[in-house]
Amino acid sequence: MVSDKEVSTGGHDVVLISEAMLEPVVRRASFLTTLSRIKYHLTLYLFFVICAFFSPDFGLSRYVWFCILIFGVAQWVYFIRFMFSCDPFFAAIREPRLRKLRLAKEISSRTQTYGLLWFVIIAMSGMIALSTELNIVALVAGDLIFTIIAISACNVDMIVFRMTKAVEITKAVEKRHYPAA
């Protein structure tokens, strides 16, 4: 059980979340759980794909259109696979006993921000796809570029947060072993 002291200090967040991921009671990843987290994004993306298919032909042959669509589908399969591999972590931080941890709150907040930004980018790319000659290219390229940037930014955020935690832990150890005179 997480005590109030552990919640306030934040020093044991990583350890507690790691232990929670290893517990057998944590809900394991399922394909439908992963899809439920991105259902609105996927629905919007598919809406724009269907609209782009029936939009006026701007010079793209249907063969090229389908090749680009296959690339977009492969990108979504890769991203869903990536989300599926991260699902035990997200399931662990959603446990009621870990929701009070600063690290869990920070990760949840950042994940929601990236999700909202991704939704907006899909909408903007879709509107560009329907109103310009780029058609499906704008939708697939916009989603691909944002996915790469978002995954990179998320990794950088987590590295910075881990570095901050490492500095906090180091300072706590110094204070414990070398108290001020």
C-alpha positions, -999 to 999 in steps of 0.1 A, spaced: 0 0 0 12 35 -9 17 57 22 12 95 22 49 100 28 57 81 -4 32 102 -23 47 134 -11 83 126 -16 81 110 -50 114 92 -44 99 57 -47 75 63 -76 96 44 -102 101 15 -78 64 13 -69 53 15 -105 78 -12 -115 66 -35 -87 30 -29 -97 38 -39 -133 52 -72 -121 22 -81 -99 -1 -107 -114 -32 -88 -104 -24 -60 -129 -46 -62 -159 -25 -75 -188 -26 -59 -222 -52 -68 -247 -57 -57 -282 -91 -42 -275 -78 -22 -245 -51 -7 -267 -76 2 -294 -99 17 -268 -73 43 -260 -70 55 -296 -105 48 -308 -113 85 -315 -80 90 -333 -85 59 -355 -122 68 -362 -112 103 -373 -84 90 -394 -106 64 -412 -133 91 -417 -108 112 -436 -95 82 -455 -130 74 -468 -136 111 -476 -103 113 -494 -112 83 -515 -145 98 -526 -131 134 -531 -124 147 -566 -94 131 -582 -65 157 -581 -42 138 -603 -33 108 -581 -39 75 -598 -58 50 -577 -28 27 -576 -6 54 -561 -35 63 -537 -38 27 -525 0 24 -521 0 54 -499 -29 40 -480 -11 7 -474 18 27 -460 -6 46 -437 -21 13 -425 14 -1 -419 22 30 -398 -10 24 -377 -1 -12 -372 33 -3 -360 19 24 -337 -7 0 -322 20 -25 -317 40 1 -299 10 11 -277 4 -26 -270 39 -30 -257 35 0 -234 1 -12 -221 13 -29 -189 29 3 -179 -2 23 -185 -23 -3 -167 0 0 -137 -2 38 -134 -40 36 -136 -43 15 -105 -61 34 -78 -33 29 -53 -7 45 -77 -28 74 -91 -16 97 -62 20 94 -72 36 124 -88 52 104 -116 19 87 -124 1 121 -126 29 136 -147 28 107 -172 -10 107 -174 -10 144 -180 17 143 -207 0 113 -224 -33 131 -225 -16 162 -239 1 142 -267 -32 124 -274 -51 157 -278 -24 172 -300 -23 141 -321 -61 143 -326 -58 179 -337 -30 171 -361 -51 143 -377 -80 167 -381 -57 194 -397 -40 168 -420 -74 155 -430 -87 189 -438 -56 196 -459 -61 162 -476 -96 171 -486 -89 206 -498 -56 203 -517 -41 182 -544 -21 163 -518 -52 142 -509 -42 111 -489 -5 121 -490 -12 150 -466 -31 127 -441 -5 100 -441 25 123 -441 10 145 -414 3 116 -391 37 100 -398 56 132 -390 36 139 -359 40 103 -347 78 104 -350 80 138 -333 56 129 -305 74 96 -297 107 114 -297 93 142 -275 77 118 -251 110 99 -248 129 132 -241 102 142 -215 106 109 -197 144 111 -198 144 147 -184 119 136 -157 141 106 -148 172 128 -146 153 152 -123 143 123 -101 179 110 -101 191 144 -89 165 145 -62 174 110 -50 211 119 -50 204 151 -29 184 130 -4 212 105 -1 237 133 4 216 148 31 212 115 48 249 105 48 264 140 51 242 161 73 249 198 75 271 208 104 
